[in-house]
Amino acid sequence: MRSALPWRGSLRVRLLAGSLIWILAALTVTDLVLADLFRQHVARRFQSELQTHLEQLTANLEIDAGGAPRLRAELSDPRLRKPYSGLYWQVDAADRKGLLRSRSLWDAVLTVPADILADGQVHVHSIDGPDDSRLMAVERMIHPAEQPEASLRLIVAADERDMAEPVREFNGLLATALAVLALGLVVAMGLLVSVGLAPLRRLRKALAEIRDGRARRLAGAYPQEVQPLVDELNTLLQRDEEVVARARTQAGNLAHAVKTPLAVLANAAALDDSRLGRLVLEQVASARRQVDHHLARARAAAAVQAPGLATPVGPALAGLVRVMQRVHAERGIRVEVRDVSDDAAFRGEEQDLQEMLGNILDNACKWASSRVSVGAAVAGGRLEVVVDDDGPGLGPAEREAVFARGARADERMPGSGLGLAIVRELAQLYGGDATLDASPAGGLRVRLDLPAA
């Protein structure tokens, strides 16, 4: 029973699904790692820039004659002179916050945690800023040379959005690039899987050719992973042929072994005109018919299992038509072959095809008034042989009855009544059938459906 889960029944789906999961997992991890590395890089650069401004602020800070801190020169970054620009500095005294501050702070004051700083030590904080912003702040404590007892806290801060924006842009570009890469990898994996499974598709086609009778072995070179399977299949096909041939030989030997004593009995009974002799002769004839019938069944059953069989219909029909015209020459029966396509071939043994066609043609010639026609064509992988005669035909109720073993439409006609029965049984063994219908010629139409090679 086919699995409800498609990945369990398809190597292609398994390989593609596994590759897709691996690609998505690998690229997701790559995205997270690269995004985090870039974020850390931007944060370090952002902090380094703030420390540069802090160094500049430290270098420009001095104590004037009145003991108050002041800047010798404005810091170089123009953002420090634009209100709420996102970059700020501030100098706090021990008793006063915002003793000095950049113009960009306007009327705001920065508040940093009251931690203890050693001389020259730099602390980094995330603090609230003007206009509901969030700032990264760096600070240090200095003691001016002019007033060693005084402590000044120097703070430089910048809006964290200036750090988050390039990270966000980079993440968008990274996601787009990785998505394109993932698509390319999936397409490449699909092509790789298709190329990798190509030998299996070729193997399937080769097996179909064997099944259809166009080949007897798996030919061609395959990859080393597939070649052992091909070799085993060829070995199996060879062994099957040997088994079939041995079975056919044994069936033939058995038939001949039985026919010999039957012939002896028939010859002996023919010399005895008594009631017992006639009874023996009748039973011997019946036994012969049964042997022929079951031998044909055994041969067909073995042939059905044999791969690579193909019998052209044209040559078989031509030979049978010549035989029928000679056999029924005294009645002037004309047998015509019409519309037999060149590609018409039977997927089975030639002997079985001749057995079926011979019985049908012989039956048609027995009942025909003057003419029998036969045609064959292939459609949809099936071979259809149609035989028409211009005899009296059969009614609908009688058509199925004549397929019964031993049944005869008219006891006055010679025959055993096994002909059409053998035809149907052989056809059904090959997966086909034989049917009867009214013929446009006025008599009976026999339609034989068989597998085409």
Secondary structure, 3 states (H helix, E strand, C coil): CCCCCHHHCCHHHHHHHHHHHHHHHHHHHHHHHHHHHHHHHHHHHHHHHHHHHHHHHHHHEEECCCCCEEECCCCCCHHHHCCCCCEEEEEEECCEEEEEECHHHCCCCCCCCCCCCCECCEEEEEEECHHHCEEEEEEEEECCCCCCCCCEEEEEEEECHHHHHHHHHHHHHHHHHHHHHHHHHHHHHHHHHHHHHHHHHHHHHHHHHHHCCCCCCCCCCCCCCCHHHHHHHHHHHHHHHHHHHHHHHHHHHHHHHHHHHHHHHHHHHHCCCCHHHHHHHHHHHHHHHHHHHHHHHHHHHHHHHCCCCCEEHHHHHHHHHHHHHHHCHHHCCEEEEEEECCCCEECCCHHHHHHHHHHHHHHHHHHCCCEEEEEEEEECCEEEEEEEECCCCCCHHHHHHCCCCCCCCCCCCCCCCCHHHHHHHHHHHCCCEEEEEECCCCCEEEEEEEEEC
